[in-house]
Amino acid sequence: MAMVITLDGPAGAGKSTVARALARRLSCLYLDTGAMYRALTVKAMDHGLSMDDPEAIGELAASTEIGLVPDPDAMRVTVDGEDVTQRIRSPEVSRSVSYVARVPEVRAGMVRLQRKLGEGSCVVAEGRDMGTVVFPQADLKVYLEASARERATRRAKDLADAGHAVDVQVLEAEIRQRDHLDSTRDVAPLAAASDAVRVVTDNLTADEVVDRILDLLQAAGLPRHTGS
Ligand code: DC
């Protein structure tokens, strides 16, 4: 059945793990919208664009085809047909993506694509503006939060697992910088929708957060199981 659950919040609040697990549990599509902004960032970097040149980035976006396979078990993202699923996680992309994501022409195209991907399906949509801009009529809106230190520690672990050496303090500073850019940009700044349920994840495991969201679904009279 068609149902939209939005998961917004700052970097490292646990959105990806939770969104993926939730989509799996509900047999829904998993819309990793950050991956889409990251994919365009890969292309902007490959083209040697300056992150201080929003006009060039906007033009690039207009001639770029982003593809997303919204499968919680096998999410893939492509740019003009090229699979960049691995490359989007590099620290270089993480450092630059906020600059790409703040360009209005970039966001307009992404929003269109995200709505199209979610049309008529059950989706768990993860990002920064899912509940506020992309799916304002979502069935359930969740805003995940965690302290900056906790988020940096989690991200450091993820990066270490992926083979990238990182310094937690540097990461924490980068996360604060990214939060600042994401929450002060003119278009669709990071913010909780007024009707979103806030969940602080500092002392919760991903499974506990998923269970809490399933309880919220039940409390809202929505199915805890879809599909088969
Ligand atoms: O969730 P993430 O770390 O993959 O997001 C990457 C960047 O993209 C981050 O700077 C926020 C931005 N973003 C956004 O502006 N809107 C979204 N819907 C998703 C991500």
Residues whose N, C-alpha, C, O or C-beta is under 5 A from the ligand:
A	BS01	DC	A11 T33 G34 A35 Y37 V97 S98 A101 E126 G127 R128 D129
